């Protein structure tokens, strides 16, 4: 059966019953139909004195077209923990409509390790992304309106940096000219769109601790500069109040369930290749109060998603994760070992061994954060014993256990061994540390990530980009962490450089300040903050059948 057929055939319980497993009363729920609900912020605030559970991060090797199954493993691990008698839940990001209709289709796990209701989660869900898009658009409208009515804040229209957003891949909107049509329409200027998941409002919603923190962060957004290069913030446009109103309900985390009726928070959705790639702080912190073991994931490979989870989210929220699960597949390791996609079905232990250089690099990186690591081999039926032995041998050389995981086919039962290993590691814990201290200069922070995580020889930037970094450093933003925007397909900026490239240079193309979110975005190489659709987008296969059901989403 396909993923969507498995999801449709599974019984689904009322959200109130799932909430009851966590001790969440009915009056703390804001229902969206019978099977999904938001959990109220006053109830979450009432959890403050409870002790925290253990936090387990699921990340992956460098992604390939062969697939790794990070979300599927996150769901399977949570179900596996429940199978071995642990009180567990999973915290995931919300899917964006852009990739759902673009490259990858839906993003709710797969096989017998899914979150449901799958179609709802992938299509609009509880409206959070629409609220974020609207709040972002409101600030854009207030900015241009402010300029139109006299520009009291003295914004230099050449130095406006607040772009617009839409939750769809649309390359034609990357660069536009706005306000054409004469004086009645404002002052013409260059503008552009990013995808909603790259919006600073998305990052703020995901990093805010509560409603007050949300509004304060919104006020700190720098929308542009004056002719004297002084920052102009959203607070000068009286924007934080109305933006917070639009985001009021979106700030509350969304409660759904796995196929095995275990609780899941799905909330927020910044990309890891162009943003910080983690679900919301509010959802994660609430889950830690409600469960003994919390499984969360970071986007794409560990060099992007896990690094940002540690250096941005954990730093901002005061979180200290207890263990990391690194997901790999034999098929993906073959690709990193030089095998083409058309040959992945053939046994090739030598290619797996060669591809394990990528696995080894990620293990070493994760261990540099002071965490114990287990490798989850998301196993396919065609994986041979010799190929699996090659993976175990590579892991053993790093002092790490590789566990066969069959959650796609068998659900929580197939992840029980992984759950035992992950829980044991989390119970032991480590000594979590970040890559760099707050007071390290921005240039040196970028250099530290390039050399320590990507294994580059160094970084390079043109005069304009160097000037941007220097201006931010001198303007009082040097204490912020950095958020690297680069291709997810390689440690380098060349998406074709598989395995574990080293000795390359990380080219810095542009720097963007996200003062409200509390980090500096560094755009590297050819990465785009507004993706385009592929030649054959997933949208071509998505339709309603004669029964009114969605087809093609998976």
N, C-alpha and C positions, 0 to 999 in steps of 0.2 A: 504493500500500500504506500501511497505517497504521504508526505508529511501532512498535507491538508486533510487527506482522508482519515489518517490516524487521529488528528485533532478533532474532526467532526464526529467520529464514532465514540470518542471518550465521553463518559458522563461528566457533567460539570456541576459543582455544588454552588449554592448561594454564597455570595461574598460574605454575608454575615456569619455563616458557618466556618468559613476559613478564618475570619477575624477572631472567632471564638477560640480557635486553637492558640492564639497569641494573647488571649485575655483582653481583646479590644471590644468594648461594649457597643451595642447597636447605636447608641446616641452619639458615638464618636465617628460614625460612618456617614459619608455623603455618597449615596448610591448613584451609580450610572447604570441603570438597568439592574438585573438581579445578580449578575455575575462579576461585576467590577465596582469598585468604590474607592473614593478618596478617604484618607484617614485625617481627621481634623487636627489642626495645629494646636489648639488648646490641650487635646489629649496627649499629643506628642510632648508638649512642654511639661506635662504632669509626670513624665517618665524620668525626669532629670536626676533623681536620687538613686535610681536602680543601677546595679553594677553592669558593666559591659560584658558581652560575650566575646568570643574569639572571632577575629576577622581574617578570612582566607581570601586572597586575591587569585583569580584565575586569569592567566595571560597566555601568550602563545609564541611560537617561533615566527619568523618572518613569513607573512602570508604569501600563498601561491594560488594559482588557479585550481590546484588540486584540492584545496580546502583543508582547514584544520579543525573546525568545530568548537570554537571557544565558547560560544553561547550555549550550544548543546551540552558541552561538558559542565558548564556552570550549573545548568538546570539538573543534569544527571547527578552531579556531586551533591547538590542540596537534597535530592530525592534519596541518594545513597546514604547520606548522613541520617535522614529520617528512618531509613530501613534498618540501620544499626542502633536505633534507639536514641538518637540525638534530637534535641529541639533545634531545628535549623530552618533558615529561610534564605532565599536568594534575592539579591538586589541587582537589577539590570537597567540598562538604558532603554529609552523608547526609540523605536525605529523611525527614521526620517522617510518622508514620502519620496525624496530624491532618489536614493538608492533602491527603494522598493520598486519604483517604476523605471529604474536605470539599469545598473549592473547586476545586482544580487537578488532582487526579489525580496521576499519577507525576511524578517529577522526576529524570530521567536523561538529559536532552537530547532530541533529536527528529530524525526523518528519518534521514539518513545521517551524523549527528553525535551518536552516543549512546555511553554507557558500558554495558557488559554484564558479567554477566547482569542484564538490566533488572528482571525481576520480583523477583529476590533482593534487589537493591539497594533497591527500594522497599518490600519487605515483610520486616521483621525484620533482614535482611542478616546481620551477624555478631553481633548481639545487643548492640551498644554502647548503644543507647538504653534497652534493658531494664536493663542494668547501671547506667546513670545513674539511671534511675527507682528502682531498688532501693536504691542508695546514698543517694539523697535521702530515700527513705522510711525507711531505717534511722535516719538522723539525726532524723527526725520522731518515730519510735518511741522512740528513746533520750531525746529531750527530754521527752516526756510521761511516760516511765517515771521519769526523774530527778525530776520534780515529784511524782509519785505516792509515791516512796520518801523523801520528806523535803525535797527541794529544797535540797541543800547549796549550790548556786550562787546561791541566793536570787533566782531568776528571778521577775519580776513577771508573773503570768499574763495581765495586761492588756497587756503589752508584748512578747509573743512575736511575732516577725515571720517565723518559718520556716514557710512554707506547705507544703502537699503538692503533688505533681505526678502527672500521668498523660499518656501520649503519645497523646492523643486530644482532639478538640474536644468539650467537654462543658460548656455554659454553666451547667447546673444545679449544678455543683460550685464555681462562682466564690466563693460565700460559704456556709459551712455552720456548724453548731454541733457540736462534737465532744465526746466523753466523756460522753454522756448515759447514764442507766441506773443511777445510784446510785454509792455510794462505791467499789465494786469496779472501776469503770471509769475512775476518775480524776476530775480536776477539770473540769467543763464550761467550755468557752470557745469564743469565735468562732474560726473557722479558714477555710480556703479552699484551692482548688487552682489552680495554674497549669499550662500545658502543659509537658511535659518540656523542650522546647527553650528555655524561659525560665528553667529552673532554674539557680541559681548553680553547681551541680555540673557542668552542661553547660559553662558558661563556664570553670570551673576546668580541666576536662579539656582544653578547647581552647586554653587559654593556658599550661598547665604545660609546662615544658621537659623534665622527666623524672619518674621515680617519686618521688624525694625531694621535688622541688618540688611535685608533686601533693599529697602528704601534708601538707606544710607549709601549703599554701594551704587545704586542707580544714580544718586546725586553726584558721585565721584567720577562718572563717565566723562572723559574729555572728548568733546565733539569737534574741536578745532582750536585754532590759535588766533591771537590778534596779530596785527602787523609787527608788534614788538615781540612776537613769538611767546606771549604769555598764554597758558592754557585756559580755555573756556569750558566750563563743566556744565553738565545737564542741569545742575541746580540753578544756574544762572537763567535758564529758560523755563523755570518752574515746572520741570518735567517729572521729577521723581514721584510726586503724589499721584498724578493720574496714571503713570506707568504702573505703579504698585497696585492701583485699583484693578487694572486689567490683569495683573498677575496674581491677584489675591487667591483665587481658587487653584491656579496652576501650581502654586507653591506647596500645596498639600500632596503627599506621595500617593501613588495609585496602587491599590491592593488587588492582585489577581491570584491565580493558582497554577501549579504545575499539573501535568496530566495525572499525577498521583495525589493531587489535592493538598499539596504542601504550599504554604504561603509564599508569595513573591511580591516584592515592591518593584515596580517598573516606573522610573521617574527621571526625566531629563535625558538629553541625548547629544552632547557635544561630540563631534568626530575627534578621533585621536590623531589623524594626520594633519588636521588644520586647526584643532582646538585641543582641549585637555582630556577628552575621551573618557569621562567617568560619569556614573549616575550621581544623583544629588547627595550632598552632605546630609540634608535633612532625612532622606530615606535611609542612608547608611547608619547614621547615629541612632535613629529610631529603631532600626532592626537590631542593633547591638543591645538595646535595652529590652527588646522583646524576645530574643532568641539566644541560645547558648553558642551557636555557631552561625556566622553570617558569611555567605559566599557572595562575592561580588566580582565583576570582571572589568578589565580595562581594554580599550579598543586596540585592534590590530596587534602587531608584535610587541614584545616586551620592551624593545628599544624606544618605542613611542608611547604606547598606552600605559605600561607599567611604570616607566620612568616619570610620566606626568602624574600618574596616580600618587606616586611617592613624593615627588618634588613639589607638586602644586597642591593636590587635594589633601594629602595627609598633613602637609605643612600648614595649610590654611585652617584645617578643621581640628588639628591636634590629634590626629589618628595615628596609631602605631599598629600596623598589621602584624599578624602572628605567623603567617606562613604563605607561601606562594605555590600555585599549581601551574606548571608550564605544559601547555597542550601541544602535541605534535602528532603527525600521521606519517606512516611509512611512505605514502604516496608523495606527500609534500617534501619529505627528506630526499626522496629520489630526484625531485625537481631541483633541489638545492645541490644535488650531486651531479647535475648535468643531463638528466633524462628528460626527453621531450614528453609532452602531455599524451601523445599517441602511444607511448611505450610504457606507461605507468602500470599497466596490468601485468607486465612481465616481471618475473622474479629477478632481482638485481641487488643482492646484498652488498656488493662492492659500491654501488651508487648510494645506497643508504648510508654506508660507512662514510663515504665522501661528503654526503649532505649533512652528516652529524656535526660538521664544523659550525653550522649555523645554530644547531641545538646547544652545542658546547658554549658558544659565545653568549647565548641568552642565559644559560645557567650561571655562568661566571658573572654576568651583569647583575642578575637577581641576588646572588650571594654577596655582591658588593654592597647591597643595601642592608646586610645583616640578617637576612631571612633564611630559614630552612626551606628547601625546595623539593618538590616531588614532580616527576614528569608523568603526565597522563598521556598514554599512547592511545589515541582514539582509533580503535582497531577496526579494520575492514576484514571481511571473510577471506580475501585474496592474499592478505599479508602472510608471508611464509615464516616458519620458525627461524630460519637463518637470518631473515631481515629483522625480525624482532630481537634476535640475539645481538645483532649489530647495534641496535639502539640501547639495549641494556648495558652492553660493554662500554659505550660512550658515556652513559650516565654514571656507571660505576667508577670510571676514571675521575669523576668530579665528586665522588662520595654521595651520589644521589640515586634514589630508587626510581626505576621506571615501572609503572603499573599498567597492565592491560586494562582498558576501559571499554566496556561494551554497552554503555547506556543507550546508544542510538537504537540498538536492537532489543535491549532487555530492560530499559528504564533504570530505576534506582537499584535493582538487584544487580545489574551489570556494572554498577559503580560502587558497590559495597566495599571492595578491596581498596579502591582509591579513597573512599570516605574514611576508612580506618587509618590509612597512612596519613591523610591530610589532617585528621583530627589529632592524631598522635603528635604530629609536627607542631600543630597550633598549640597544643597543650604544653609542649616544651618551650615553644617560642624562640625568639632570637633577640638580637639587640639592634633594633631598627635605626637606620641612619640615612640621611639624605646625601646627595652627591656633592652639594656645596652649601656653605653657610649663607645666611641672609646678607651679611655685610660684604660679601665678595662682589667686586664690580661686575656690571652686566657683561662686558666683553669677556671677562675671565669665566663667568658662569657658562656662557655659550661655548667657550673653548673647552671647559671641563666636560661638558656633555659630548662635544665632538670627539675629544680624545679618549675619554674614559668609556663612553657608551657606544659610539659609532666607530671607534678605533681609527679616526682620521688623524693625519699628521698635524692638522691645524685648521684654522678657518680663514676665509678671505672675504673682503667686502670692498665695494667701491667707495669713493669719497662721500657720496650722498648718504649711503647706509651708515658709514662710520660716523658721519655728522649726526644722524638720527640717534645713534646709540650714545654718543657723547652728550647730546642735548638732553636725553632722558636721564643720564647719569647725573649731570649737573643740575637738572631740574628737580631732584629729590626722589626719583623713581628707581634709583640704583639698588635699593633693598628688595625689589620684587623678584620673584622667580621668573624664569624664561620658559616660554612655550614654543617649542620648535614645530614649524609647519613644513613638512617635507614628505616625499613619497614614502608610503608604507611598505613598498616592495623590496627594499634593500637597506642595509646599514648606511649605504652611501646615498647620494642624490640621483644615482643612475638606477632606474627601476629594473634594468636588465642584469645588474650585478648581483647575482644570487650568492648563496653560501655565506661566507664571512669575510667580505672585502676589508682590507686595511691599507693604510698608506695613502688614502685619498685625501682630498681637501673638501671641507664643507663650505660652499659658497653662500654667503648671506645676501639675499636680494633686496629685502625690505624689512623694516621694523614697524610694528604697530603697537601702540600703547593700549592696554585694557586696564585702565586705572581702577574702574569699579570692580572688575573681577579680581584684580590684584595680581596681574602678571603682564609680561611683555612678550608679544608674539613676534617670533623671528621667522620670516618666510625664506625658505632655502630652495635653491634650484628652480625647477619649473612647476612646482606645486601650485594649484589653483584653489582659491577659497570659494569659487563657484564652479563646481564640476559641470561637465557636459554629459549629454547622453551618448551611449555607445552607438555603433552603426546599427545594431539590432537591439533596441532597449527591451527590458523585461515588459514594459507596457504593451508591447505588440502582442503578447500572449495572455494578457489579463482581460477577463471579460465576465459578464454575468451569463450563466447558463439558463436553460429553459425553466429551471426551478428557482431562479433568482439567487443562486449561490455564486460566490466568487470563484473563478477558476484562473489558474496560471500564476497566482501569487507565490506559490511554492512549486 
